[in-house]
Amino acid sequence: MNSAEDRLRYEINYCGNCDVCRNLLDHSCLVFPEIFKLYDKKKERGEEISTGELRRLVGLCNFCALCPCLNIREALLKAKTEYRERYGAGFKTRVIEDVDRIGRLGGTLPQLSNLLLQNKVTRDWIDRTAGLHRAREFPEIPKEDFSKWIKRRKENRGPAAEPKRKVAYFAGCTAKFFFPEVAKSFVEVFEMNGVEVYYPKQKCCGMPAFLEGGIKLTMKFVEYNLSSLMEAVAAGYDIVCSCPTCGYFLKSILKAGAYHSPEYTDTLAVSDGGYVKLPRDGPILSSVHDGTSLVWVEFLRTYLKDDGYFSSLSARERITVAENTYDAGEYLLRLYSEEEFDTRLGPLSARAAYYPPCHLREQKIGKPYYHLLGLIPGLSLEGIDEIYCCGNGGIMGFKKYFYPLSIRISGRLITKLKMIDPQLIATDCLSCRIQFNQLTTYKTLHPLEVFKESYGNYQAQTKPHKA
């Protein structure tokens, strides 16, 4: 199976013969209904699935990671990359996939950028140029992005007390450029808990370009971040992400296949029976924290290869970064379990719904924020346990062809939120926040913003009153 067509046809046939996902993924996912449509068509008419039909199929995947089988994700992404190499990428794709550049350009003159987005004539031109849907609402570009804020804050602060822990904060593009209040809340909440926050040099995690098949741009970002984050780990910092997508990329996608590299396997102790203990690492996009397996060393060296997207980069460095990366909620829950979390939380009188986003679920760390938010006095919290997707899919939900599909995907989740009728939606994902801001009237915050407000309420309560 050397070509994209061969791999995809094989997976379609495999899925059709299994048939489990025909009804399991009939609404939140666009890919599987199309897979079964193509499978049924071939079976009934005996016609081979065309390249055009397969290209349309891969374009439907917003990488929600709801699919239970990893092979189909790998096939879709490899096909998308191959099709891009074969047919090229249009100007519109190259514009929208570089979120880091969009954020930097928009933040250079934020007031002008907002005026251009709000003006009908210039917005129409932007939509046509970048292939955006005119109905998609853009977040307002702030006057000051997070990078400028943290630099100014560092210059105006004196030396801090010796911290209990040190973290290198990987903010992600959306928090850095469009929702800096989330990144600011990260810094303040972690410092409230005695954790030193270091903001290392960083670019986009690479996920948007990766999902567009833009491997060259992805590699550019990954190489830059890998070097910077390795320096942070060497200096004793844990890497912590407030964005679930960035965390998933650094924890799982980056290290896929690395455990099969001789650079790693040659360092393992071999038992008397010729076995090594190897962390489980399936196809690219395998889930994290899968445990370990005993593997016969000769089988490992002969058949298991580090031949994925990032195999040209150091396996040791990819593993080091992945194994030292944490989700922000995961890290705070760890502090709580070790009695290091500051529970001096002030009351928040509100009905809240907590939505755990897709890429948090894929990290297999549970719902740490759901447990932590329950510590806030007065906050009535209802978690969304069903496996729903907001449908936005990062940059996908801005595209002209995908925007209506993103609204359709979000249907069940939006209905569920309206049934709960909260005063506040808490979610870790800023792509979900953009969708919720457009499709509901409820205030949406990152859990870190909720904690910042709660800590502020406690301090206001305990502050001595002037006579």
N, C-alpha and C positions, 0 to 999 in steps of 0.2 A: 504494500500500500504506500506508494511513493508520492502520489499526487493528492492535493486537497480533495478532489472529487472521489478518489478511491477511499480515503479515510472517512469522509462524510457518508458516502453510500453504505459503507460497512456499518457505521454507527446507526444509521437510519434503519437498516435491516435488523440490527441487533435490538434496537428499541421496539421495532414493530413486532418482533417475535416475542419479546418480553411482555409488552402491552400494559405493564403496571401503571405507567405514568399517563396513560390515555385519559383517565379521569382524575388522577391525583393532581396533575398540573394542567388543569383545563382553563384556568382564569388568570392567575398571577403571572404565568409564564406564557410568552408568545411563541417560543421555540417549539415546545413539544406538540401543541396542536398542529403546527405546520409540519413537523416530522411525521406525524401519523397521517396527515393529509397526503403527503408525498408517498409514504409507504403504501397507503390504500390505493392511490392512483396507479402506482407501478404494479401492484398485485392484480388489480382489476383489468388494466389495459395492457400490461406487459411492456410499457414504455420506460426507457431508462430515464432517470432523473437528470435533467439538464444542468449545465453549469450555471445558467442564469437563475434557475430555481434554487440552486445551492447558494449562490451569492446573496440572494434575497433572504435565505434562511439565516445565514451568519449575521446579516444586518439586523435581525430581530432580537439578538441577544443583548440584553443590558447588564448581563453578568450579576444577576441578583444572587446567584449561588444557591438557589433553592433546589436545583436538580440533585437527586440522590446519588447519581453515578458521576464520578469524576471524568471518565473517559470522554463523555460527550462535550464537556467544557474544553478539554484539551484539543479535541478535534475541531471545534468551532473556532477557537483562538488561533490555532495553527493554520487553519484554512483562511481566516481573515488576513493573517500576515502574508501567506503565500499569494492570495489574490491581490494584495496591495503591491507586492513585488512584481507580480505579473502584469497588472493593469495600471499601476500607479495610483497615487492619491490625489484627489482634486484639491484645488486651492481652499475650498470651504473646510475640508477635513483638516488640512494643515493649520488653518487659522484656529479652529475650535479646540483642537486636541492639546494645544499648548496653553493650559490654564495659567501657568506661572507667568508667561508673557502677557496674557490678557490682563492679569491682575496688576502687573507692574506698569503697563501702559495706562490702564484706567486710573491707577492711583497717582500718576504723575500730575494730572490736573483733574482731581476728582469732581469738582463742581462742573467743569466743562463736560466731563464724561457723562455725568448724570443728566445734564441738559440735552446732550445728544441722544441719550437713550429715551428721554421723555418727549422729545420733539417728534411728531409723526413723520415728517419728511426724512430726517436723518435716521430715525429708527427703521423706516422702511428700507433705506439704503443699506444699513448695517445688516438687516435680516437677509436681504438679497445677496449681499457679499459673503456672509458667513453661513448661509443656509439655515437661518434660524426661523422659528415659528413666531409670527407677529403677536400671538396671544400669550406667549410665555413672558411672565413678569420677571424682570431682573432685580436682584437685590441692589439696594442703593450703595454706591461706592462711598466708603467713609472718608472723612477729611484726613484721617491719619491711619495708616495700616499698622499692623502689629509690629512689624520689624522696626519701624520708626519709633513706636511707643516704647518698646523694650530697650532700645538703645538710649533714648532720652531718660528713661527711668533708671537705668543702670548708672548713667552719668550723675544723676542727682541723689543717689543713695550712698550712704557710708558703708563701711565694712560690716557684714552680717556676722551674727554669732555662729559658732561652729555647728554645722547642720548634723542632724542624725542620719540623713540620707541625701544623696545627690542624684538629680535626674537631668538628662538632656532632653529637652522638649522638642519633638517633631510636630510642628503645628499643622502642616497641610495648607494647601493653597486657599481653600475656601475660608478658613478661619483667619489666615494671614492677611488676605486682601479684602474680603467681603464681610466677614463677621468677626472683627478683631475683639469684640467684647467677650467672645468665647475664649480666645487665647489669653486675654487679660485675666479672665476668671480662673483659668488654669493656673497661672502664675500665682495669683493671690490665694487661691484655695490650698495649693501645695505649700506655699510659704507659711500659711496659717498652721499647717501640720508639721512644721519644722523641717521641711524639705527644701534644699537649695535647688533652684531652677536655673539651668544654663541653656541658653538658646544658641545651638551650634549653627554654623553655615549650612544652608540646606536649599534644595530646589524641590520642585514637584516630586512626589513619590514615584511618579511614572505611570500610574494606573490609567489615566485617560488616554495617553498615547498607546499604551500597551493594548488596550481594548479596541483601538482603532487599527491595530496591526502595524503601528509605527515603531518598529523595533529600534531604529537608529536613534530617534529622539528619546525613547525609553532608556536605552543604554547610556546616553549622555547624562540623563538625570541620575540613573542608578550608580554610575561610576563616581559621580560627584558626591552623592550622599553616602555611599559606602566608605569613601575615604574620610569624610568628615565624622561620620558616626563611629568608625573604628577608633579614631583619635579620642572621641568622647568615652568610649568603653575602656580604652587603655588608661584613661585618667580616672577611672572608677565610677563613671556615671551609668545609671540605668537609662535606657531609651524609653520614653513614654509618649504615647500618641493620644490626642483627644479625638482624632478622626478614626472611626472604625475601618474605613477603607485603607488609609495609610498603614494602620496597624496590621491589617490582614496582608497587605502587600509585603511589608518588611518581615513579618513573622513567617509567612507561608510561601508566597509566590517566589520571593527572592531566593529562598534556600532550596526550592524544589530540585531534587536530583543531587544536591551537594553531598548527602550522606553516602552516595555511591562513588564519589570521586576518590582516586588513589591518594590525593592530598589529605583526605580525612581517614579513609579506611586503613592506610598504612600505619596510622597511629594507634589503632585498636589492638587490645590484647587478644590473642588467639588462644582458645581453650585447647586442652589435650585432644579433644575430638575434632579439632579443626573448625570450630565455630567462633563467630564474633557476635557481640551484642550490638545490634544496629537499631537506631531510632527508625520507626516506620516512616517511610517516605514514598508514597505512591506516585502516580503520574503528576505532572505539573498541576498546581492548584490543589495539592493534597491538603487535608485539614491538619491543623497544628495539634500538639499534645496528644498524639495517637499512641504513645507508649513505645515499647521497643520489641524487637523480634530477634531470635537467634537465627543467624544465617550462616550457612556453610561458606567458608571463606573462598573456596575455589569457585563456587557458584557466583558469589559476589563479584569476584575479579573477572569472571568470564562473561557473565550475562547482564549484570546491573551496571549501567553507565550513567555518568553525569552528562547527559546530552541535551539538556533543555535550553531555554532561552538565554539563561545567564551562565552557562557552563564555561564561557570564556573568562569569567571572573573568578577570583580566588574562592574555592569552596570553603576554606577555613574562615575567610572574612565574611562570607554570606551566612555561614552558620553562627559565627560569633555575634553578628548584628541581630539575626533572628532570635537567638536564644537569650538575648539581653533586651528584647523589646517587649513592652507591656502596654496594654490599654490603660487609659487613665483611671477608669472605674475599677478595673482589675487591680491596679496598684493601690488605690485608696482602700479597697476592701481588704487587701493584704495588710495595710497599716492597721485597719480595724481589728483584724483577727489577731494581730500581734500587740494589741492595746496601745497603738501609737496614733490612732486617729483621734483628732480633736472633736469631741462630741458636744462641745459648748455651742449648740445650735439654737438660734432664736426661732420663735413661732412664725409659721406661714399659714395663714388661714385660706386654704384654697383646695378645690377639687382638681386633682391632676390625673392625667393618663400618661403612662410611660410606654413608649413604643421602642422595643429593641430592634435596631436596623439589621438588614440582611448580613452585612459583613461583620457585625458583632456576633451573630449566631454562628457564622462560619468559623470563628476563632475558638469555639467550644469552651468558653469560659463562663457560661451561664449568663445571668443578668445582674452584674455587680451593682449597678446604679439602682436597680429596683430595691435591693436590700438596704442600700445606704440611704436612699431617699426616705425610707420608712422610719429613719431615726429623727426626722425633722418634726417637731411638735406642731400639731394643727394641720399637717398636710394629709389630706385624704387621698390615697393613691390607689389607682387601679391599673394593673399591668395588662398588656395585650399579649395573650399567650398564643393566639393563632399565628400560623406562619403566613403573614401577609407581606406584601411588598408595596412601597409607596409608588413605584413605577418610574421615578425620575431618572435613576441610573446615571447620576452625575451629568456629564455633558449631553448624554443621549436625550434627555427630556427637553433640551433646548432646540433640537433639530426639527426642521420643518416636517419631515416625514414621520418622526417618532413621537412628537408631542401629543397628537391625538391618542396614540397607543399608550403613552404613559398615563394619560388620564383614565383610560379604560382599565389598565392594570391596577390603578390605585382604588378602584371602585369599592371593593370589599373593605379595605382598610378605612377609607373615608366614611363609609356607612357605619362601621364599628365605632369610630370616633364620635360620630354624631349621636349614636345610641348612648354612649357614655356621657356625652355633653359636658366635657370638663371645662373648667375655667382656664386650665393650663395644660399644654402638651409638653412633655419632656422627652426629648430624643437626642441621642448622641450624634446623629448624622445630619449634616448641614444641607445635603442634597434633599433629604426628607423634609427638612425645615422649609426649604424653598417651595416644595410641593404643598406642604400644609398651609403655608402663608397664602398661597394662591387659591387653594380649594376649600379652606375653612375660615371661620372667623375667630378661631381660638388663638390665644397667645402661645407661641412656641418658643421654648428655651432649651438650651443644652443643660443637662443636669449640673454641670459645673457652675452655671449661672445661678441656678436655684440654690446651690450650697453657698455661693458668695453672698446672695441676699440673706440667707438664713444666718450666716456668721455675722453679717452686718446688723441684723436685728438683735442678736444677742449682745453685741457690743453696745448698741444704742440703749438697750435695757439696763445694762450694768454700768453705764457711764455715770459718774457722780454728777448730780445736779448742782448748779451754782445757787448759792443762797440768795 
